[in-house]
Amino acid sequence: DQVMLDDNYAVDCIRPKCLELQRMCEQYKECMRKRQEILNKSHDLHERLDKANKWCSRGVDLLASQPLENCQTPHGAELALRDIETYLSSTKELKLNNPREFRQLFEDMMTPETRV
């Protein structure tokens, strides 16, 4: 821009190149914005999947740790059921309330591994 203002060079040759560079910069910025959006979404997806995986593992541990003899009495079974219901109520932290909404949000970036 300064070279064109100084009028020392062939402005007619410089101006088209300058406009082309500006256009390319805008395209590059848009590509970077889209890429950043995809990376943020991917990070969110993997973070949620990691939380869900850990939550499931803790649930398996909870079920495996329930003594069988406790479940043979009504009181013991009630206590075990209360523990499990309390654990199941902790799903809010996973941000997985609606499977359809989750699928729509992340459909475009799911891989065969994350789809499962």
Buried (B, 14 or more C-beta within 10 A) or exposed (E): EEEBEEEEEEEEEEEEEBEEEEEEEEEEEEEEEEEEEEEEBBEBBEEBBEBBEEBEEEBEEBEEEBEEEEBEEEEBEEBBEEBBEEBEEEEEEBBBEEEEEBEEBBEEBEEEEEEE
